[in-house]
Amino acid sequence: MSSDRLYYTDAYLVEFDAVVRDVNRKGDKWQVTLDRTAFYPTSGGQPFDTGTLGDATVTDVVDEEDGSISHLVDRELEKNSRVRGQVNWSRRFDHMQQHTGQHLLSAAFEHQLGAKTVSFHLGTAASTIDLDKELAAEEIAGVESAVNAVLWEDREVCVRFVTASEAAKLPLRKEPARDGELRIIEIHDYDLSACGGTHVSRTGAVGVILVSGFERFKGGLRVEFVCGGRALGAYHALQRAVNGSVRLLSVLPEELPAAIEKLQTAGRAQQKAQEALNERLAVHEAVNLAAAGEKIGKVTYVGAAVSGWDAAGLKKLASVIVARPATVVVLLTPTPSLAVVSRSQDLSVDAGAILGQLIDRFGGKGGGKGAMAQGGGLSGEPQAILALAREVIGQQSMVDNL
């Protein structure tokens, strides 16, 4: 029960009448099959259309194995009724620009550099093509210039249907993935490809093709690109970012790289100076904390909630304190959300076991073993957590093993 695919012959058709052939409940939505449709289903790397069927909103379109197209809608439609379909034109046209742009860009890479497209994906924000070879940045820039020159010639984009035997005689850019009658997209004197997607009627409607990024991928190259309205949106986003940076740094646009480099250099120098100060502060505060420790059997227990330190800072404080012999330290942030447990090397107690009992009582997660353990997400009064830690350390069974 195949559906008549109106978009095959007219990608600009966005309003149509159809008969509802079948309706099936699917969760909180309904799956509707029509005798004819202009809605494009997700297929061949191109996303589906959205729109309406009567008063129902189309949220997904699926190409079924039996050749029919099902439309997922938000309300029930009556079987055998006539319904008016309305395709979301802005989404459709965006996909048309991107898909025709992809054909042009893939053809340009092959014409200019012999780089073949092995796969492509039309995304919601940007699209990609995967090439079978790596290319230099200047080569990619050259292809970008060449493909836009072809695009601005406003070449005709034609749709035709051929048999398998006819297709075998055509110089198709890529071997077709299916047998039988094929739908061919021809960009005049530039590209010939088997494709079921929607396309503009002339290349000029794509507007512009912009390569927005590239990276090595599976032995080849993944190229990200945007076309038409997306390219304009990308330019506006870049313009806002540059203008904002220019205002903040009080420089001209062309001076931004040097200004950013200067800030990075100053930031690295400041970070090193900060690390040196933190080191000195950690030693000073560790001495004060250790002086306030209390004896529990054979060991000195240092437990405290300290402000202004992250997990790395707590570990640094703890390491300075347990440099003293026979010392166990439990440090918390005041919230407390972070905890560090450590012990000096001459003791055999498992810091992870102490932390485990704190987590059992006060929640959170973390781990460690031997001399150091750390955790986060503990909820409780710091003094209550520290009191439990003292109790654990003070248990005779624990003391005997210290």
Steps between C-alpha positions, in 0.01 A plus 500: 500500500743764374433873528518739206803718583412846372837647606673275244382720214433831677710595803328840509156347561402571860118474489314192382182297549508130584288210625575342837563131430584379849515628859673320789547603861866529599540599866351845541511566124353354180673353199326613180549363149378698197443406137729788397728733690736792459663430838858378470591213738839465668704328230840508333655735755225765471267573798120476475255782431260639759167676457130421537237257377174684551505604868762238590867589539750277322795426731676224304485338156623143443583311182350155562634174357183437296554824304244704692574816695360535850443834672513523879237752613372633833129424447287233339386532140203313350583213269391555133450872565651768279760719666694810406877474549723801565879457501713735714661694215786660695620158618450344154685780321785487751541129429483566126780757527718271710443191284566669167798671662629157603475370143692803375767479770551124457530545124746788546728295727500222242552731201772712662691249713374151422357469852189282502211533746442174688211626716317816600263624770263797494482622860269750666771767535776389264562215257800281425653301218763233557775487236726205424826698531659768716539850357691814594319812620596695188363222278167510683488880464563461127210257465274735699577783256453278197166355609354843575606622157300213347207567733482868397474398135143402597511167321183301449429208735290232325321190625453198273430131536699225327504122488786297642636436150485870415669587831785261422590715198498828692812660658350499850723647771424205727386145436126480586412303813178353361373324190199576282385842387725777629432866565786708364595853610694682229679829557561624146850408375626441854347210692286194439384301804230250594307659787153495653531831686352845445701758306478857374426549130805719434833516683464874565229421755764340723641851552847414630691194620724556800747242636475558875750240616684177423681220683671169433252214506554126440801549277334777303347838573168612648395838361232706674306748290199733503302637206258784430310619804720299734809671359340837568417391854858379551631838380270687739615280790865561412435872464343517846792310651760722332317824586464392862867408522604829337300696759641304794863516385487851345681391184424485129366171359832419330681553832294234685744206458792701643284635784380149592855366492609781732219416742591131494865576575401726789253239625764225502741723692229589750406134543860407580521782753168390652619141525816615683291707744261209556796277575627738766149551639442125515816449703408783738141381551609138532732592785215673683263209444754245614564700816132466590501122456403268786646173619290185451695208632826486309408749230432867456158571346462825302142570397379833364264676260703749297383776266634609164646167386395270217566125492858547381558757774362268769731223381798738513414603857458138602830393343688770692335400830561126463866563428512482882517151649200317647242746367151453353327801340139556392433828316165629378369801315248693716196398291616218528511352155864398483697280735862380508633231733872430523753341734877504543706227341598338831136400567313206352144630528301510173391857423239362260337302781462815711348691207270205428346521847450877462323444167285223649371746760492829307460393136711606205752298309872462472779257556864428554710264700813496704635846577248725321127505421268775381127537452224746421131559558501441876201666666511579869644741752880508472542446874277192489707354216826577680364351823419175321847496349649540849279216624609270218866575557455460874347155482729259674493261206628779281757628752653156537581501129644851484 
